[in-house]
Amino acid sequence: MKLVAPKPFTFVGGARAVLLLHGFTGTTADVRMLGRFLQKHGYTTHAPLYRGHGVPPEKLVTYSPVDWWRDVKEGYNTLLEQGYEEIAVCGLSLGGVFSLKVGATLSVKGVIPMCAPVRPRTETAMQAGMLAYAQEYKKREKKQEVLIEKEVTALAEKISLPLKQLRELMAEVREQLYMIEAPTLVVQSREDEMIDVNSAEIIYEELGTDDKTLNWYEQGSHVITLSDAKDVLHEDILAFLNRLDWSN
């Protein structure tokens, strides 16, 4: 059974734009509700889809964070090309890491990293997350359990390089945190099952800006945008965006 791949989206609202970035093994569906919510409140939102995401996991491991960073920059440039001169960035997990990289290297009004790791919890946890994604994808393809086990085992031998590159990206972005001068809202679920939640404290402490807030959410999982905390999260993000120094 062939699954339909998710697509990038642009929800046109007002002149203020927000670049929304999904996580590793995730898709634009992870930030779609947030995008619609912000559109309803006058923001234009755009979410790129990283290469190798939303397609068979064997394709994912043929790409790297270098490719996904290129997708992020293309998303940012898409908004510029459409005439949006003021852009905030908000990202989940790997997208949160990229939101910090955007904040350090590109012009933005504000930065919102959500459940963003700047150090891996453990190598085992990262590998388990990747393989769980592969297994779930293959189940949705309606493959037989025996075939799924065989393909996931084969995939496990190919993921060490992408995971190494993700670790290197986290280390690189941590070194860039002092360069972020835009107002920043750090979002972290206290019950995050995927990352070391101390990353949130590290990000907050090492940011270059003095205009920074760390919001902890008692409810909610790693994919906080789809969790029980999403409604409160939406309102908090909107309040943060509304107070930024937009020119329009």
C-alpha positions as a printed Julia matrix, in Angstrom:
248×3 Matrix{Float64}:
  0.0     0.0    0.0
  1.5     3.32  -1.07
  0.98    6.15   1.42
  0.34    9.71   0.29
  3.24   11.92   1.34
  2.48   15.07   3.34
  3.21   18.41   1.7
  4.53   21.82   2.7
  1.81   24.33   3.5
  1.27   28.07   3.43
 -1.74   29.52   5.28
 -2.16   33.15   4.35
 -3.21   35.48   7.16
 -1.73   38.93   7.6
  1.56   40.69   6.89
  3.29   39.09   9.85
  4.8    35.7    8.95
  5.82   32.67  10.98
  8.07   29.91   9.65
  6.99   26.59  11.22
  9.46   23.71  11.36
  8.66   20.06  12.09
 10.83   17.47  13.8
 13.06   14.56  12.79
 10.92   11.72  11.34
  7.92   14.09  11.63
  6.04   15.99   8.95
  4.22   19.28   8.48
  1.19   17.61  10.12
  2.96   18.16  13.46
  2.63   21.94  13.11
 -0.5    22.15  10.98
 -2.95   22.91  13.8
 -0.63   25.59  15.13
 -0.4    27.03  11.62
 -4.18   27.23  11.28
 -4.53   28.75  14.76
 -2.04   31.51  14.0
 -3.62   32.13  10.6
 -6.98   32.66  12.33
 -5.3    35.34  14.45
 -3.82   37.25  11.53
 -0.48   35.54  10.89
  0.71   33.96   7.65
  2.35   30.61   8.33
  4.57   28.49   6.13
  5.94   25.01   6.87
  8.47   23.3    4.59
  8.73   19.51   4.45
 12.28   18.19   4.88
 13.64   15.87   2.24
 13.18   12.19   3.07
 10.34   12.87   5.51
  6.83   11.48   5.1
  8.19    8.84   2.7
  9.63    5.34   3.28
 12.3     5.5    6.02
 14.91    4.01   3.7
 14.82    7.34   1.86
 15.18    9.35   5.05
 18.62    7.89   5.82
 19.91    9.01   2.4
 19.66   12.65   3.53
 21.39   14.59   6.29
 20.92   17.69   8.47
 22.74   19.63   5.74
 19.89   18.83   3.34
 17.23   19.65   5.94
 18.87   22.97   6.79
 18.73   23.79   3.09
 14.98   23.05   3.2
 14.61   25.38   6.19
 16.38   28.22   4.39
 14.26   27.62   1.3
 11.18   27.92   3.49
 12.45   31.2    4.91
 13.21   32.47   1.4
  9.75   31.41   0.22
  8.23   33.85   2.69
 10.63   36.6    1.63
  9.83   36.02  -2.04
  6.13   36.27  -1.25
  6.71   39.73   0.21
  6.85   38.97   3.92
  9.6    41.18   5.29
  9.17   40.3    8.97
  9.37   36.66   9.98
  9.31   34.8   13.29
 10.39   31.17  13.5
  8.89   28.36  15.56
 10.08   24.76  15.48
  9.47   21.4   17.15
 12.29   19.04  18.21
 14.79   19.06  15.3
 12.73   21.96  13.98
 13.38   23.67  17.31
 17.1    23.18  16.83
 16.77   24.66  13.36
 14.71   27.56  14.75
 17.67   28.41  16.97
 20.02   28.18  14.0
 17.72   30.51  12.05
 17.72   32.91  14.99
 21.52   32.88  15.1
 22.14   33.32  11.37
 19.1    34.96   9.73
 16.96   38.03  10.45
 13.9    37.16  12.55
 11.48   38.98  14.86
 11.31   36.15  17.38
 12.35   32.54  18.0
 10.27   29.72  19.54
 12.1    26.4   20.02
  9.74   23.65  21.26
 11.16   20.54  22.94
 14.47   21.21  21.19
 17.47   19.03  22.07
 20.92   20.59  22.22
 22.37   17.41  23.62
 21.14   13.87  22.94
 19.48   11.97  25.73
 21.33    8.81  24.74
 22.4     7.27  21.47
 20.07    4.36  22.24
 17.03    6.65  22.62
 17.71    8.38  19.31
 18.1     5.05  17.52
 14.97    3.63  19.15
 12.95    6.65  18.04
 14.1     6.28  14.47
 13.33    2.56  14.35
  9.92    3.06  15.98
  9.1     5.55  13.24
 10.2     3.03  10.59
  8.11    0.26  12.11
  5.0     2.45  12.34
  5.4     3.63   8.75
  5.62    0.07   7.5
  2.55   -0.95   9.5
  0.61    1.84   7.78
  1.82    0.39   4.49
  0.02   -2.83   5.55
  3.17   -4.92   5.32
  3.41   -8.33   7.0
  5.08   -8.45  10.43
  7.86  -10.76   9.21
  8.75   -8.37   6.39
  8.58   -5.36   8.71
 11.01   -6.99  11.13
 13.41   -7.83   8.31
 13.32   -4.32   6.82
 13.66   -2.56  10.18
 16.65   -4.75  11.07
 18.29   -3.83   7.76
 17.57   -0.16   8.38
 19.17   -0.29  11.84
 22.53   -0.89  10.16
 22.22    2.32   8.14
 21.23    4.91  10.72
 24.47    5.43  12.61
 25.68    8.17  10.23
 22.47   10.28  10.32
 22.42   10.03  14.13
 26.06   11.11  14.32
 25.26   14.08  12.08
 22.32   15.03  14.31
 24.6    15.02  17.37
 27.03   17.26  15.53
 24.2    19.64  14.61
 23.09   19.89  18.24
 26.64   20.71  19.31
 27.0    23.29  16.54
 23.75   25.05  17.43
 24.59   25.09  21.12
 27.77   26.97  20.23
 25.65   29.52  18.32
 23.13   30.28  21.09
 25.0    33.41  22.2
 24.41   34.84  18.71
 20.63   34.9   19.11
 19.52   38.45  19.86
 15.82   38.19  18.95
 13.22   37.67  21.7
 12.94   33.95  22.41
 10.27   31.75  23.97
 11.68   28.35  25.01
  8.94   25.69  25.21
  9.45   22.39  27.01
  7.16   19.55  28.08
  8.2    18.25  31.49
  7.02   14.75  30.51
  9.07   14.68  27.31
  9.84   11.03  26.62
 12.32   11.65  23.8
 14.91   14.26  24.79
 16.9    15.36  27.82
 14.62   18.09  29.21
 17.68   19.86  30.65
 18.26   21.07  27.09
 15.59   23.71  27.76
 17.57   25.13  30.68
 20.77   25.11  28.62
 19.11   26.97  25.75
 17.58   29.54  28.1
 20.82   30.19  29.99
 23.08   30.41  26.93
 20.88   32.6   24.7
 22.42   35.93  23.72
 19.18   37.85  24.19
 17.97   39.2   27.52
 14.38   39.06  26.23
 13.8    35.39  26.9
 11.2    33.2   28.59
 11.18   29.51  29.5
  7.73   27.92  29.63
  7.35   24.46  31.17
  4.25   22.39  30.42
  3.25   19.78  32.96
  1.03   17.99  30.45
  2.16   17.04  27.01
  4.59   14.69  25.31
  7.6    15.36  23.09
  5.34   16.26  20.17
  3.77   18.96  22.31
  1.91   20.5   19.35
 -0.33   17.4   19.19
 -0.56   16.82  22.95
 -3.06   17.74  25.66
 -1.05   20.93  26.18
 -1.64   22.21  22.64
 -4.45   24.65  23.43
 -2.5    26.4   26.18
  0.61   26.25  23.99
 -1.23   27.95  21.11
 -2.35   30.8   23.33
  1.14   31.25  24.82
  2.74   31.36  21.38
  0.15   33.86  20.17
  0.73   36.1   23.18
  4.49   35.97  22.6
  4.13   36.81  18.9
  1.67   39.63  19.58
  4.11   41.42  21.85
  7.0    41.42  19.35
  8.11   44.66  17.73
  6.39   44.24  14.37
  6.24   47.27  12.07
  2.72   46.39  10.87
